[in-house]
Amino acid sequence: MHRRKLLKGIVGITAGALALPVIARRSHLKVGIVGGGIVGASIAMRLAEAGANVVLFDKAAPASGATRNSFAWLNAFVDDQHYRALRLRSLVAYHALDASLGLGIVWGGYLNWARDATEAPIVRANAAQLEGTQFPVRSLSAGEFAGLAPPIEPGPIAAAFFSSIDGHLDPVWATECFLKRARQYGARVIHPCELQGLRFRQGRLTAASTSTGEIALERLVVAAGVDTPRILAMAGFELRLRHAPGLLMHSTPVSLLTRCVCDAPGNVTFKQMANSTLVGTDSPEPPDLPAHAVIRDHAIDFPDEPLRAWHGTRVLDKVKAFLPGARAASLDHVTLGFRPMPTDGFPIVGAVPGVADIYVAVTHSGVTLAPVLGEDVRRELLDEQRIDELEPYRPDRFTI
């Protein structure tokens, strides 16, 4: 089914609830947000719209960490049914945000295919993740694949499917759009500004000490990506994240070849941005080679430029093998990002145990989840609602 027809019903039903609201200021709660990535920006936007006194601060600059280095594929492909429903709700929310803010999302869908009997079960298992939802995938024959994506030369096809609801975006631009909206409602965005300490009086948060001075606060939302454990330690809460480096190749612009996110054989994943550049990778993390030992151990950049360029050229060549029309593309740059990956793979959202005024929102797939987290955190902080959908993701699960 075509994506527009597939989404028409659900978007129509929920558009009123998900459209950007015009809300009279009804709360002057002083809320600080640590972290100017896409999650922090979405939370800042929703809190400011609802009347909170918002200040967001980032130790470097907005979207300069995991957000800038994200592949930014909007999808619901997870095994867990509850988590999948949360992601689907966020995809629907993105449609309203895209229309209202001009996010420039490329709603091109997702192609996944296998070349042999070894890879085929993995592709079929991926397809099964959306069975029973409103958005099941469409299995493809070799002929159907060619008709759907003629610029792609997939090679032998042992299994293939197309998911119509997926999209991708420029995460830096989306973050900037969220922060622009937040500023329109009075939010302050300060950077570079590093959190250095927290002040409490009789167990309640009163201020944050930062590199630019003290900021009076009543609540603090920690959306600081991989820096989250350091900040939560200031509140006496220990949280560990899994070290998860990820490399992305970025090409020079080429003619428009595909709007899909493509998951090809050999772990090659690629997309073409709205600006016509190609972004791709061939591994979820750096290979276990001596040259990568330090990167695989802790957050540090490539030890030298030749290694960076070698990786970029290597990945670009693999993408070109599937996209012959991209043969004129050359390597523009390579990014190495560090994903905020909870140890169990699920989001961490909610008040910090024993410190009710400190709230955390950290997750991998922050780009996909940003809209729903922005709205749900607003409801929990300002409306004092406890959102049932967030119950499996509370930080106190790590205290057991």
C-alpha positions as a printed NumPy array, in Angstrom:
array([[  0.   ,   0.   ,   0.   ],
       [  1.301,   3.484,  -0.79 ],
       [  2.676,   5.314,   2.23 ],
       [  0.282,   8.271,   1.89 ],
       [ -2.779,   6.015,   1.82 ],
       [ -1.42 ,   3.903,   4.646],
       [ -0.898,   6.862,   6.937],
       [ -3.885,   8.958,   5.934],
       [ -6.262,   7.441,   8.464],
       [ -4.025,   7.488,  11.503],
       [ -2.582,  10.928,  10.759],
       [ -6.078,  12.298,  10.261],
       [ -7.228,  10.937,  13.598],
       [ -4.248,  12.207,  15.552],
       [ -3.345,  15.411,  13.728],
       [ -5.251,  17.607,  16.134],
       [ -3.564,  16.143,  19.152],
       [ -0.082,  16.167,  17.607],
       [ -0.098,  19.522,  15.845],
       [  2.012,  22.182,  17.468],
       [ -0.209,  23.74 ,  20.121],
       [ -0.84 ,  27.354,  20.866],
       [ -0.968,  27.144,  24.652],
       [ -1.449,  30.004,  27.064],
       [  1.351,  30.189,  29.607],
       [  0.008,  28.295,  32.575],
       [  3.19 ,  27.278,  34.348],
       [  6.287,  29.245,  35.227],
       [  8.227,  26.23 ,  36.465],
       [ 11.949,  26.86 ,  36.08 ],
       [ 13.254,  23.92 ,  34.081],
       [ 16.834,  23.405,  32.975],
       [ 17.712,  20.99 ,  30.203],
       [ 21.234,  19.63 ,  29.932],
       [ 22.002,  18.654,  26.354],
       [ 21.176,  20.37 ,  23.089],
       [ 20.736,  17.276,  20.953],
       [ 17.486,  16.428,  19.233],
       [ 15.925,  14.905,  22.378],
       [ 16.777,  17.873,  24.577],
       [ 15.607,  20.281,  21.87 ],
       [ 12.255,  18.509,  21.518],
       [ 11.72 ,  18.59 ,  25.283],
       [ 12.68 ,  22.272,  25.423],
       [ 10.212,  23.071,  22.647],
       [  7.274,  21.337,  24.285],
       [  8.001,  22.718,  27.765],
       [  8.382,  26.263,  26.45 ],
       [  5.149,  26.023,  24.443],
       [  3.355,  25.024,  27.628],
       [  4.647,  28.055,  29.521],
       [  7.627,  26.714,  31.483],
       [ 10.607,  28.977,  32.093],
       [ 13.123,  26.951,  30.076],
       [ 16.889,  27.233,  29.846],
       [ 18.801,  24.704,  27.777],
       [ 22.552,  24.494,  28.034],
       [ 25.101,  22.435,  26.151],
       [ 28.779,  22.099,  26.943],
       [ 29.692,  22.482,  23.247],
       [ 26.871,  23.476,  20.874],
       [ 23.409,  22.174,  19.954],
       [ 23.424,  18.967,  17.878],
       [ 27.21 ,  18.674,  18.171],
       [ 27.293,  15.192,  19.732],
       [ 25.398,  11.997,  18.939],
       [ 22.711,  13.932,  17.043],
       [ 25.14 ,  15.29 ,  14.452],
       [ 26.633,  11.828,  13.968],
       [ 23.331,   9.948,  13.747],
       [ 22.206,   8.046,  10.655],
       [ 18.768,   9.487,  11.492],
       [ 16.564,   6.689,  10.176],
       [ 12.997,   7.033,  11.464],
       [ 11.73 ,   3.514,  12.025],
       [  9.915,   1.07 ,  14.3  ],
       [ 12.001,  -2.051,  13.723],
       [ 12.448,  -3.573,  17.182],
       [ 11.46 ,  -6.961,  18.576],
       [  9.776,  -5.643,  21.72 ],
       [  6.078,  -4.976,  21.089],
       [  5.734,  -2.223,  23.69 ],
       [  8.811,  -0.372,  22.505],
       [  7.664,  -0.736,  18.892],
       [  4.345,   0.93 ,  19.748],
       [  6.205,   3.878,  21.288],
       [  8.286,   4.283,  18.153],
       [  5.221,   4.072,  15.908],
       [  3.566,   6.816,  17.925],
       [  6.646,   8.97 ,  17.409],
       [  6.606,   8.372,  13.646],
       [  3.035,   9.639,  13.496],
       [  4.033,  12.679,  15.548],
       [  6.816,  13.435,  13.08 ],
       [  4.279,  13.918,  10.29 ],
       [  2.613,  16.748,  12.174],
       [  5.959,  18.297,  13.101],
       [  7.208,  18.016,   9.541],
       [  4.162,  19.885,   8.246],
       [  4.327,  22.577,  10.946],
       [  8.069,  23.175,  11.199],
       [  9.38 ,  22.265,   7.767],
       [ 11.7  ,  19.511,   8.958],
       [ 12.29 ,  18.298,   5.399],
       [ 11.811,  14.629,   6.247],
       [ 12.335,  12.275,   3.314],
       [  9.451,   9.808,   3.64 ],
       [ 10.93 ,   7.338,   1.188],
       [ 10.438,   4.055,   3.047],
       [ 12.931,   1.294,   3.783],
       [ 14.336,  -1.507,   1.619],
       [ 15.939,  -4.591,   3.166],
       [ 17.233,  -7.494,   1.128],
       [ 19.429, -10.581,   1.317],
       [ 21.611, -12.146,  -1.344],
       [ 21.772, -15.737,  -0.128],
       [ 20.308, -18.364,   2.198],
       [ 22.572, -17.257,   5.035],
       [ 21.227, -13.698,   5.113],
       [ 17.611, -14.444,   4.17 ],
       [ 16.44 , -15.506,   7.668],
       [ 17.684, -12.206,   9.089],
       [ 15.681, -10.23 ,   6.527],
       [ 12.565, -12.314,   7.17 ],
       [ 12.956, -11.797,  10.923],
       [ 13.198,  -8.045,  10.344],
       [ 10.025,  -8.125,   8.272],
       [  8.194, -10.039,  11.005],
       [  8.758,  -7.206,  13.487],
       [  5.916,  -5.189,  11.946],
       [  3.489,  -8.076,  11.569],
       [  0.277,  -7.428,  13.453],
       [  0.694,  -3.645,  13.319],
       [ -1.15 ,  -1.203,  11.07 ],
       [  1.968,  -1.047,   8.928],
       [  3.049,  -4.527,   7.779],
       [  5.849,  -4.666,   5.235],
       [  5.504,  -5.732,   1.607],
       [  7.562,  -8.712,   0.461],
       [  9.286,  -8.178,  -2.88 ],
       [ 10.262, -10.452,  -5.724],
       [ 13.312,  -9.56 ,  -7.804],
       [ 11.027,  -8.051, -10.436],
       [  9.081,  -6.025,  -7.904],
       [ 12.332,  -4.77 ,  -6.397],
       [ 13.518,  -3.576,  -9.805],
       [ 10.235,  -1.786, -10.411],
       [ 10.302,  -0.091,  -7.022],
       [ 13.95 ,   1.002,  -7.029],
       [ 15.382,   0.911, -10.562],
       [ 18.589,   2.87 ,  -9.76 ],
       [ 19.638,   0.171,  -7.283],
       [ 21.491,  -2.908,  -8.525],
       [ 20.825,  -5.328,  -5.666],
       [ 22.578,  -8.401,  -7.063],
       [ 21.041, -11.798,  -6.286],
       [ 17.923, -11.546,  -4.097],
       [ 17.076, -14.373,  -1.716],
       [ 14.597, -12.3  ,   0.334],
       [ 13.472,  -8.686,   0.238],
       [ 10.82 ,  -6.37 ,   1.632],
       [  9.732,  -2.737,   1.592],
       [  8.408,  -0.779,   4.574],
       [  6.425,   2.266,   3.475],
       [  6.307,   4.211,   6.748],
       [ 10.018,   4.814,   7.291],
       [ 11.772,   8.097,   6.674],
       [ 15.025,   9.889,   7.286],
       [ 16.038,  13.443,   8.022],
       [ 18.886,  15.84 ,   8.656],
       [ 19.098,  15.621,  12.459],
       [ 20.99 ,  18.891,  12.831],
       [ 18.34 ,  20.809,  10.892],
       [ 15.533,  19.164,  12.858],
       [ 17.24 ,  20.12 ,  16.129],
       [ 17.604,  23.705,  14.945],
       [ 13.9  ,  23.798,  14.047],
       [ 12.918,  22.559,  17.519],
       [ 15.159,  25.115,  19.214],
       [ 13.87 ,  27.946,  17.05 ],
       [ 10.337,  27.088,  18.148],
       [ 11.468,  26.864,  21.787],
       [ 13.051,  30.321,  21.577],
       [  9.855,  31.733,  20.109],
       [  8.183,  30.723,  23.377],
       [ 10.865,  32.274,  25.542],
       [ 13.371,  29.463,  26.041],
       [ 17.013,  30.421,  26.5  ],
       [ 19.722,  28.359,  24.822],
       [ 23.211,  28.789,  26.274],
       [ 26.417,  27.303,  24.854],
       [ 29.169,  26.521,  25.466],
       [ 27.96 ,  26.01 ,  29.004],
       [ 28.987,  22.978,  31.052],
       [ 27.112,  21.766,  34.117],
       [ 29.513,  21.634,  37.047],
       [ 27.31 ,  21.023,  40.065],
       [ 23.811,  20.972,  41.53 ],
       [ 22.492,  22.871,  44.545],
       [ 19.746,  21.55 ,  46.819],
       [ 17.907,  22.967,  49.811],
       [ 15.99 ,  20.588,  52.069],
       [ 16.107,  17.952,  49.373],
       [ 14.76 ,  20.186,  46.587],
       [ 16.727,  21.436,  43.601],
       [ 17.411,  25.171,  43.702],
       [ 20.134,  25.836,  41.149],
       [ 22.698,  24.458,  38.736],
       [ 26.298,  25.622,  38.814],
       [ 27.656,  25.996,  35.285],
       [ 30.763,  27.264,  33.542],
       [ 28.889,  30.5  ,  32.794],
       [ 27.427,  31.018,  36.262],
       [ 24.655,  29.785,  38.514],
       [ 21.171,  29.194,  37.106],
       [ 18.159,  29.067,  39.411],
       [ 16.094,  25.936,  38.718],
       [ 13.227,  23.905,  40.11 ],
       [ 13.615,  20.911,  37.774],
       [ 16.473,  19.573,  35.685],
       [ 16.084,  17.314,  32.639],
       [ 19.245,  15.428,  31.773],
       [ 19.272,  14.707,  28.031],
       [ 23.032,  14.786,  27.66 ],
       [ 23.679,  11.626,  25.671],
       [ 26.907,   9.878,  26.605],
       [ 27.609,  12.564,  29.233],
       [ 24.466,  11.569,  31.157],
       [ 26.209,   9.252,  33.685],
       [ 28.599,  12.035,  34.747],
       [ 25.738,  14.433,  35.358],
       [ 23.543,  11.946,  37.21 ],
       [ 26.489,  11.167,  39.487],
       [ 26.148,  14.752,  40.761],
       [ 22.709,  13.737,  42.017],
       [ 24.06 ,  10.563,  43.572],
       [ 22.693,   8.174,  40.945],
       [ 24.955,   5.709,  39.159],
       [ 24.04 ,   4.929,  35.572],
       [ 26.12 ,   3.025,  33.072],
       [ 25.808,   3.214,  29.31 ],
       [ 27.313,   0.812,  26.823],
       [ 30.174,   2.223,  24.773],
       [ 28.827,   2.291,  21.211],
       [ 30.943,   4.028,  18.55 ],
       [ 29.58 ,   4.292,  15.036],
       [ 31.104,   5.466,  11.747],
       [ 29.324,   7.192,   8.861],
       [ 30.59 ,   7.986,   5.378],
       [ 29.347,  11.221,   3.778],
       [ 29.798,  11.74 ,   0.037],
       [ 29.727,  14.739,  -2.23 ],
       [ 26.323,  15.42 ,  -3.869],
       [ 25.176,  13.284,  -6.795],
       [ 22.005,  13.175,  -8.854],
       [ 18.891,  11.904,  -7.07 ],
       [ 18.998,   8.107,  -7.04 ],
       [ 16.913,   6.943,  -4.096],
       [ 14.625,   8.233,  -1.358],
       [ 14.73 ,   4.939,   0.561],
       [ 16.803,   3.928,   3.5  ],
       [ 18.565,   0.87 ,   2.088],
       [ 19.737,  -2.088,   4.162],
       [ 21.794,  -4.125,   1.715],
       [ 23.735,  -7.388,   1.936],
       [ 27.033,  -7.33 ,   3.805],
       [ 25.725,  -4.927,   6.481],
       [ 25.858,  -2.045,   4.006],
       [ 23.292,   0.594,   4.99 ],
       [ 22.89 ,   3.828,   3.066],
       [ 20.55 ,   6.685,   2.227],
       [ 20.554,   9.802,   0.095],
       [ 19.941,  13.028,   1.952],
       [ 17.654,  15.792,   0.755],
       [ 20.808,  17.704,  -0.261],
       [ 21.732,  14.752,  -2.567],
       [ 24.717,  13.548,  -0.543],
       [ 25.018,   9.863,   0.325],
       [ 25.448,   8.649,   3.89 ],
       [ 26.408,   5.067,   4.63 ],
       [ 28.052,   2.529,   6.874],
       [ 28.939,  -1.147,   6.764],
       [ 29.189,  -2.056,  10.435],
       [ 27.311,  -1.204,  13.629],
       [ 30.674,  -0.557,  15.309],
       [ 34.359,  -0.37 ,  14.316],
       [ 35.832,  -3.757,  13.394],
       [ 37.988,  -5.415,  16.042],
       [ 41.327,  -4.374,  14.564],
       [ 44.474,  -3.13 ,  16.36 ],
       [ 44.029,   0.326,  14.801],
       [ 40.583,   0.585,  16.427],
       [ 41.539,  -0.59 ,  19.903],
       [ 41.389,   2.84 ,  21.533],
       [ 38.163,   3.814,  19.73 ],
       [ 36.501,   0.575,  20.808],
       [ 37.533,   1.224,  24.398],
       [ 36.462,   4.838,  24.948],
       [ 35.2  ,   7.958,  23.176],
       [ 38.072,   9.291,  21.124],
       [ 38.428,  10.383,  17.516],
       [ 40.391,   8.565,  14.824],
       [ 44.112,   8.45 ,  15.648],
       [ 44.999,   9.795,  12.197],
       [ 43.402,  11.154,   9.024],
       [ 44.578,   8.338,   6.717],
       [ 42.594,   5.816,   8.775],
       [ 39.517,   8.046,   8.635],
       [ 39.829,   8.482,   4.863],
       [ 40.432,   4.758,   4.315],
       [ 37.201,   3.903,   6.1  ],
       [ 35.249,   6.51 ,   4.174],
       [ 36.526,   5.391,   0.781],
       [ 35.955,   1.748,   1.656],
       [ 32.31 ,   2.343,   2.619],
       [ 31.652,   4.618,  -0.351],
       [ 32.939,   1.94 ,  -2.736],
       [ 30.487,  -0.56 ,  -1.218],
       [ 27.588,   1.872,  -1.646],
       [ 28.572,   2.538,  -5.261],
       [ 28.398,  -1.196,  -5.957],
       [ 24.652,  -1.007,  -5.248],
       [ 24.179,   2.467,  -6.756],
       [ 26.063,   2.595, -10.075],
       [ 24.683,   6.076, -10.687],
       [ 26.806,   7.293,  -7.773],
       [ 30.135,   6.393,  -9.366],
       [ 30.984,  10.072,  -9.805],
       [ 30.583,  10.711,  -6.075],
       [ 33.681,  11.241,  -3.989],
       [ 34.25 ,  11.149,  -0.268],
       [ 33.397,  14.399,   1.499],
       [ 33.975,  13.471,   5.134],
       [ 33.65 ,  10.739,   7.741],
       [ 32.032,  11.115,  11.149],
       [ 32.695,   9.   ,  14.205],
       [ 29.929,   9.281,  16.771],
       [ 29.279,   7.72 ,  20.159],
       [ 25.713,   6.601,  20.713],
       [ 24.053,   6.908,  24.15 ],
       [ 23.245,   3.211,  24.423],
       [ 21.504,   1.942,  27.594],
       [ 22.9  ,  -1.408,  28.662],
       [ 19.574,  -3.18 ,  28.041],
       [ 18.898,  -1.357,  24.765],
       [ 15.759,   0.431,  25.969],
       [ 15.164,   4.141,  26.684],
       [ 15.763,   5.537,  30.157],
       [ 13.069,   8.111,  30.935],
       [ 11.782,   9.426,  34.243],
       [ 12.579,  10.942,  37.613],
       [ 15.856,   9.856,  39.159],
       [ 15.24 ,   7.563,  42.156],
       [ 15.5  ,   9.515,  45.376],
       [ 15.863,  12.873,  43.566],
       [ 12.419,  13.777,  42.251],
       [ 13.506,  17.122,  40.788],
       [ 16.032,  15.491,  38.434],
       [ 14.569,  13.855,  35.332],
       [ 16.514,  11.822,  32.779],
       [ 15.837,  11.132,  29.104],
       [ 18.587,   9.132,  27.425],
       [ 18.245,   6.568,  24.658],
       [ 19.628,   5.154,  21.484],
       [ 17.254,   5.957,  18.606],
       [ 16.906,   9.418,  20.067],
       [ 16.154,  10.778,  16.603],
       [ 13.177,   8.445,  16.155],
       [ 11.88 ,   9.019,  19.685],
       [ 12.425,  12.779,  20.   ],
       [  8.812,  13.875,  19.286],
       [  7.139,  11.433,  21.67 ],
       [  9.685,  12.084,  24.414],
       [  9.217,  15.827,  24.094],
       [  5.464,  15.533,  24.575],
       [  5.524,  12.882,  27.304],
       [  8.186,  14.622,  29.382],
       [  6.153,  17.83 ,  29.189],
       [  3.066,  16.022,  30.478],
       [  4.955,  14.397,  33.317],
       [  6.745,  17.562,  34.453],
       [  4.068,  20.209,  33.961],
       [  0.777,  18.306,  34.082],
       [  2.099,  15.894,  36.727],
       [  0.704,  12.982,  34.757],
       [  2.45 ,   9.641,  35.01 ],
       [  2.553,   8.297,  31.466],
       [  1.789,   4.588,  31.419],
       [  3.678,   4.011,  28.171],
       [  6.91 ,   5.097,  29.87 ],
       [  6.669,   2.695,  32.821],
       [  8.982,   0.021,  31.355],
       [ 11.698,   2.617,  30.823],
       [ 12.092,   4.154,  34.275],
       [ 15.643,   4.614,  35.598],
       [ 14.835,   2.779,  38.818],
       [ 15.038,  -0.511,  36.915],
       [ 18.813,  -0.192,  37.283],
       [ 18.605,  -0.037,  41.089],
       [ 17.149,  -3.525,  41.45 ]])
